[in-house]
Amino acid sequence: MEALAALSLAGNVVQFVQFAYGLIHSTSRIYASATGASARTEHLDYVHNQLMDQYKKMSEVEPLPAGHGLARLVDMATTSKQVGQQLLDMIDELKLKNAKSGKWWKSLGKALREARTLDEVKELEKRIDDLQRVMVLYLCATPG
């Protein structure tokens, strides 16, 4: 029984060391970054800002009548834009802003926040991906 407890303790220590290493690694990347964000956060920010620009262009088109085949597509794009804005707001919270003093500790705080919100970010990304797939299928199925 003692061997099982020791093995369990060793597993917990390894898991903690792995988490701590990832956190320190993420903190140093945020600290060294010119933008105050991790590479993953920068990538998400870039991609979703591009998407938001496309949604903005779509919204500038004259409104379609309710019976028009593409009206449903515009509705899906609007929903996708709302989810994208939620994601951008979350990403904005993960960026380090104007840290002149105590930058290392603020970077650590952002790395912790990034680790805590990872599941939420993945869920929002999945929702956007699902909406985009449906929009592509809808475009393919909608006649001329």
Protein Blocks (a to p, Z undefined) as FASTA:
>chain_A
ZZmmmmmmmmmmmmmmmmmmmmmmmmmmmmmpmnlpafklmmmmmmmmmmmmmmmmmmmp
ccddfklmklmmmmmmmmmmmmmmmmmmmmmmmpcehifghklmmmmmmmmmmmmmmmmm
mmmmmmmmmmmmmmmmmmmmpgZZ
